[in-house]
Amino acid sequence: MSTTNQITTKWLGKMAFESNNPSGLNFTIDAGPDAGGEGNGLKPKALMLSALAGCSGLDVAMLIKKMKLDVENFSIETIANLTDEHPKYYDAVTLEYHFWGGNLEEKKLQRAVDLSVEKYCGVMEMFRKFAKLEIKTIFHKD
């Protein structure tokens, strides 16, 4: 059985929109001044990168907890190449998973990243349809 998500995105005037989310939270989308907006919101293409990192990050955080791993800090750097011609889209994306801690279990953390990338992250699967993905894992030991 499939699930349907529905959101409403409402024009606020000029180039700004307010969008809701099934979580019950709202956010603003806006263009920068160079495109007639006021820069008071999040940009749509960058939101896609946040969705990608957030989806995978939730997987990895769940696996860190499940595997009882000792991680002091964790972040994901997402670097994307935007095509030059319209419609502009991301054709290549690099995700760098950074882990900090004095007692990092590198093999288990790499397994957590691999499970997210290869099995769990639906947004990652969507990105695979249009972009070349590169995954890097970097360990920072105290």
C-alpha positions as CSV (number, residue, x, y, z in Angstrom):
1,M,0.0,0.0,0.0
2,S,1.3,3.4,-0.9
3,T,1.3,6.6,1.2
4,T,0.3,10.0,-0.2
5,N,1.8,13.2,1.1
6,Q,0.1,16.5,0.4
7,I,1.4,19.9,1.3
8,T,0.0,23.4,0.5
9,T,2.3,26.1,-0.7
10,K,0.7,29.6,-0.6
11,W,2.0,32.7,-2.4
12,L,2.8,35.5,0.1
13,G,3.4,38.2,-2.6
14,K,6.5,39.1,-4.6
15,M,8.6,36.0,-4.8
16,A,7.7,34.5,-1.4
17,F,5.7,31.4,-0.5
18,E,4.8,29.7,2.7
19,S,4.7,25.9,2.6
20,N,3.4,23.6,5.3
21,N,4.7,20.1,6.1
22,P,3.0,17.0,7.5
23,S,4.9,17.7,10.7
24,G,2.7,20.7,11.3
25,L,5.5,23.2,10.8
26,N,5.6,25.9,8.2
27,F,8.5,27.5,6.4
28,T,9.1,30.3,3.9
29,I,10.5,29.9,0.4
30,D,11.9,33.1,-1.3
31,A,14.2,34.1,-4.1
32,G,17.2,36.3,-3.5
33,P,17.2,40.0,-4.5
34,D,18.9,39.1,-7.8
35,A,15.7,37.2,-8.8
36,G,13.2,39.7,-7.5
37,G,12.8,38.3,-4.0
38,E,13.8,39.6,-0.6
39,G,15.9,36.6,0.5
40,N,13.6,36.0,3.5
41,G,13.2,32.3,2.9
42,L,14.8,29.1,1.9
43,K,15.7,28.5,-1.7
44,P,14.0,25.5,-3.4
45,K,17.1,23.8,-4.9
46,A,19.1,24.2,-1.6
47,L,16.1,22.7,0.2
48,M,16.5,19.6,-1.9
49,L,20.1,19.2,-0.6
50,S,18.9,19.7,3.0
51,A,16.2,17.0,2.4
52,L,18.9,14.7,1.1
53,A,21.3,15.2,4.0
54,G,18.4,15.2,6.5
55,C,17.0,12.0,5.3
56,S,20.3,10.2,5.4
57,G,21.3,11.9,8.6
58,L,18.1,10.6,10.3
59,D,19.0,7.0,9.2
60,V,22.6,7.3,10.4
61,A,21.5,8.8,13.8
62,M,19.1,6.0,14.3
63,L,21.8,3.4,13.5
64,I,24.3,5.2,15.8
65,K,21.7,4.8,18.6
66,K,20.8,1.2,17.6
67,M,24.5,0.1,17.4
68,K,25.2,2.0,20.7
69,L,28.1,3.9,19.1
70,D,30.1,6.6,20.8
71,V,29.9,9.7,18.6
72,E,30.5,13.2,20.0
73,N,29.5,15.0,16.8
74,F,28.2,14.2,13.3
75,S,27.6,16.4,10.3
76,I,27.0,16.0,6.6
77,E,28.5,18.4,4.0
78,T,26.5,18.4,0.8
79,I,28.3,19.8,-2.3
80,A,26.3,19.9,-5.5
81,N,27.0,20.9,-9.1
82,L,24.3,22.9,-10.7
83,T,24.0,22.7,-14.5
84,D,24.4,25.9,-16.5
85,E,21.4,25.5,-18.9
86,H,17.7,25.9,-17.9
87,P,16.1,24.0,-16.4
88,K,19.1,24.0,-14.0
89,Y,19.4,20.9,-11.9
90,Y,22.0,19.1,-9.8
91,D,23.9,16.6,-12.0
92,A,26.5,15.6,-9.4
93,V,26.4,15.6,-5.6
94,T,29.0,14.8,-3.1
95,L,28.0,13.9,0.5
96,E,30.7,14.0,3.1
97,Y,29.8,12.3,6.4
98,H,31.9,13.7,9.2
99,F,32.2,12.0,12.6
100,W,34.0,13.3,15.6
101,G,35.0,11.4,18.8
102,G,37.7,9.8,20.8
103,N,36.3,6.3,20.5
104,L,35.0,6.1,16.9
105,E,34.2,2.6,15.7
106,E,35.0,3.3,12.0
107,K,33.8,0.0,10.5
108,K,30.4,0.3,12.3
109,L,30.0,3.9,11.4
110,Q,30.9,3.2,7.7
111,R,28.3,0.4,7.8
112,A,25.7,2.9,9.1
113,V,26.5,5.3,6.3
114,D,26.4,2.4,3.7
115,L,23.0,1.2,5.0
116,S,21.5,4.7,4.6
117,V,23.0,5.3,1.2
118,E,22.2,1.9,-0.3
119,K,19.1,0.8,1.5
120,Y,17.1,3.2,3.7
121,C,17.3,6.8,2.3
122,G,14.4,7.4,-0.1
123,V,15.6,10.9,-0.9
124,M,19.0,9.4,-1.9
125,E,17.1,7.0,-4.3
126,M,15.3,9.9,-5.8
127,F,18.6,11.8,-6.4
128,R,20.1,8.7,-8.1
129,K,17.5,9.3,-10.9
130,F,19.2,12.5,-12.0
131,A,22.6,13.0,-10.3
132,K,25.9,11.2,-10.0
133,L,26.4,10.6,-6.2
134,E,29.8,10.5,-4.5
135,I,29.9,9.4,-0.8
136,K,32.8,10.2,1.5
137,T,33.2,9.3,5.2
138,I,35.7,11.3,7.3
139,F,36.6,10.4,10.8
140,H,38.0,13.1,13.2
141,K,39.6,11.6,16.3
142,D,40.1,13.6,19.4
